[in-house]
């Protein structure tokens, strides 16, 4: 992919300390897989931290009789903002999966390496677990007070491990009286729509979704799913569900497991996402369309970075000959060379 715009690396305008130069060289060689795992964990952390934080605010203050602190609207926006934060901050390092279903789809349709997929999924669940644990610590006083209120009112058994209880802000639970079949349909359809938005946003030939708009589209589709269908039970992300459920089990024991619904919440979004990716590839996408200008610049810069540093680009097979790059990492200029370059520019003026 030829570069048809000026190539200016950050190292040419912003000098780095020596220890950071050494770390970047290490990160681009032996440790690039670890950096990608950290990015996936951080991305899921951002998304879950914002969403669960909004949810626990709503659940606990409602139990404590404090109105106006939260609502389904704020929960939807919490998750949406977390998704935008995750993609915009962490995408460049890992490719921005942040969902085991997306990783599985990448493995099936884009040749994503299996060993890397396993690492990503593990990192995603760890990110969700840590996010939930921190939210629990930060909201600990409110959680303890709301649990005491539930015990005093004799509602602990019926509310604690439900969608409106303190534990329900972390681990997800089926609404009382809802058949598992309907819950499965709700989970599958919403996950399908979300995955369709993700796959459409990843299509560089989609002129309606430039790269900068993708995070916002995905976030708002996810928020719309929460606003319209979360009361009927919605997980839509295996990492968010399993990471949070393991955290709830850590705090409250086996009562937090969730019964048969746990399998639906954890697994349904994966076949739904694969189905959505299949539908998009079969009927909506096309490899004969040209890239949009913004997508071209985005992918050219992304590919150039990986070529310069000898890294296999996330989303491509390790066996792809076009990506077996032998180029040495781009030299990182020292402070002296940067200052000298600045003096030359000034003298030219």
N, C-alpha and C positions, 0 to 999 in steps of 0.2 A: 504494500500500500504506500504509494509515493506521498511525500509530505509537500503540500503546496502552500504552506504558510510558514512564517519565520519560526525557527526552532530556538527558543531561549530557555535554557534550563535554570531552575531556581538557584543552583550553585553559582551561576554567573552573575547574579545580582544580589545574593544574600549569602555571605560567608558563614561557614560552620565551625564550631570548635573541633579540635582534632579528635576528641573522643567520639563525637557524633559522626565524623567521617569514617572512623574505623567501624563503628556500629553499623552504618549503612552498608559498607562493603560486606560485612558479615551477614547482615539481613538479606542482602541480594544474592548471597551464595548459600551457605549451609543452613541459615535460619529463616529463609523466606517462607517455608511451610509453617513455621511457628508464628511468624508475623501475620500470616493469613488467618490462622486459628484465633489469634488475639482479636483481629478485626471482626471475625464472625461473632465471637463472644461479646465484644463491645457493642456490635450492632444490635444483637438481640437484647443485651442489657439495656440499651437506650430505649428500645421499643417497649419492653416489658416494664421497665422502671416507671416510665411516664404513664402507661396505661393502668398498671396495677395501683400506682400511687393515686390516680384519680378515682379508681374503683374503691379502694379502702377508705378514702375520704368520704365517699358517698355512703358506704355501708355502715361504718362506725358512727358517723354523726347522725344518721337516720335513727339508729338504735338508741342513741343518747338524746334524741329529741331536738337536735340542733338543725334547723331547716336552712336551706339556701347554700349549704357548703358544697353539695355535689348533686349530680343527676346523670341520667343516661347520656345526655348531651355532652357533659364534661368528660365522661368516660370515653365516648367516641373521639372527641378532640384530643384527649390524652394519648390514646393509641395512635391517632393520626400524626400528631406532632412527633411522637417517638419514632414512627416509621420514617418520616422525613429526615429526622436527625440521624437515624441509623444509616440510611442510604447515602445522604450527602457527605457524611463524615467518614464512613468506613468502606464505601464501595470500591474506591481506587485500589485498596490493598488486597481485598479478597474476591472481588467480583460481586459482592453484595447479595448473597443468598438469604441469610437470616431466617431460614425456614427449611427444615428437612425435606419438605415436599418440593421446594425449588431445587434443592441439591439433587434429589432423585430425578427430577425432570431434566436437569442439566446432564446427568449421567446417561439418561436414556437417549435424549435428543441431540446433545452437543458433545458427547464423548468425554464427559468429565471423568477423570481417573477415580477408580473405586476407592483406593486408599485415601485419596484426598477427600472424597465424599464422606468417608467414615470419620475422618478428623474434623471436618466441618460440622457434622451432626453432633458429635460429642461437644465441640466448643459451643455450639448454639445452646445446648441444654445447660451447660455450665453457666453461660451468660444469664439465662433465665433464672436459674437457681440463685445465683448471687444477687441479682436484682431483687427478687422476692424476699430474700433474707434481709437485705438492707432496708427495704420498705417496711418489713415487719419490725425491725429494730427502731426505725424512725417513728413509726406510728404505735410503738409498743404500749404507751400509756393509754391511748384511746382504745386500743384493742382489749387491754385488760379491763378497762372500765366497761366496755360494751359487753364483754363476756360476763362480767359480774351482774350487769343489768339483766341479761338473758337468764342467768341462773336464778336471780331473785324473782323474775316473772314466770319461772317454770318453762321457758322457751328454749333452753339450751339445746335439747335433743332435736327439736324441730327446725330451729333456725340456724344454729351454729354452722352446720355443714350443708348449707343451701346457698343459692345464688345471692341472697340478701344478708348472709351472715359474715362475720369477720373472716372465717376460713374461705368463704366463697369468693372473696376478692382475689385470692391466690389460686387455689385449686378450683376447678369448675365442677358444678354439680347439676344434675338434671332437675328441672322443675317438677314438683310433686304432681303426680297424676298424668304426666305427659308420657305417651307410649314411646318406647325406644325407637320404633320404626319411624315415627314422625320426626324425632330428634335426629335420626340418621339422615333423613331427607333434607332437613334444614341445614345440617352441617355440610352435606355433600353439595347442595346447590350454591350455598354462599361461598364455599371454598372454590368451587368451579368458577364463579364470577370473579372472585379475587385473583385467581390464577390466570384467568383470561386477560385481566388488566395488566398483570405482571408480564405475561408473554407478549402482549401488544406493546408495552413500554420498552421491552428489550429488542424489538424489531427495528433495526436501523433504517429500514425503508418505509416506515410508517410516518408519513409527512404530518400527520395530525398530532403526533407525540414526539416532540424533540427531546433529546436526553435530559435537559434541565426540567422538563415538565413531568417526566416519568415518576419521580418520587412523590409529587403532589397528587397525581392521578391515583397511584396505588394507595396512598394514605387516605384519600377521600372515599375511594371505593370501600376500603376496610372500615372507615368510620360509618359509611352508609349501611354496611352489613350489621354493625353493632347497633345503630339506631333502630333499624328495622326488624332485626331478628335475634339479637342477643338475649332478650327475655325468654325466647324459646330454646335457648342454650346454643352457644357458639364458641368454638375454640379457634379453628382456622389456622392453627400453627402447632405442630407437634412439639417443637422445642418450648414454646410458651406453655403448653399444657403439661408436658412431662417435667420440665424444670420446676415449674410452680408446684406440681403435685408432689414431687420428691421433697420440696421444701416444706410443704404442709405436713407430709408424713414425718419429717424430722421434728417439727414442732408439736404436732397433736397426735401422732401415732396412727395406727391403722384405721381409726375412725374417719380420717381424712381421705381414704382411698377413693371413694366415689362409686363403688360397685361396678355393675356391667357398663354403666355409662362411660367409665374411664377409657375403655377400649375405643368407643365411638369417638370421643373427644381427641384421643391421641392419634388415631390411625386414619379416620375417614378423609381428612384433607389430602392425604397422599394420593390415593387413586383418583380423587376429584381433580387434583392439580394435574396429574398425568393425563387425564381425559381432556382437560382444557387445553393443555399444550398440544395434544394430538389433534384436536379440532382446529386450533389455530394453524398448525403446520399443514394440515390437510386442506383446509378451505379458505383461510384468511390471509396467510402469509405467502410469499413467493420469493424464491432466490433469483428470479430474473428481473426484479425491480431494482432501481438504483438507490443508493444511499442518499439521504437528505444531506444538504451541506453541513448542518450542525452535527449530524451523526457521523459524517465523514471525518470532520475535525476531531471529534471526541474519540473515535476508534483509532484514528491515525496516531494521535498523541498517546493513547493507552498502549497501542502495540509498540510504538517507538520506545517507550519507557521499558517495556519488557525485553525488547531486543537489545537495548543498550546495556542492560544489566544481566543478560543471559538467563532470564527467568521464563519458564513456561507460563504463558498467560492463562489465568483461571478461566475455565470454561472450554479449554481445548485439550485434546488428547496428548499424552506424553509422546505418542508415536507420530504426531503430525510433523512431517519433515520441514514444513515451512517455519516451524517455531523452534527448531533446534538451532539456537543462535550461538555463534561462537565469538561474537564481539565481546570485547572487554567492557566492564562497566565504564560509563562516562566519567572522566576525571573530575574530581571535585576541587574547585579552585580554592586556594588558601586566601587568607585575608590580604596578604601582600599583593597577590595577583589581582584581587578584586580592586584594591586601592589604586594599583597601577593602571588598571583598565579605566577607572573613573577619571584619573588624571589625564589619560590619553583622550578620553571623550571631551573633557573640558578644554584641552588644548586645541582640539579640532574645532570646537565652537569659536 
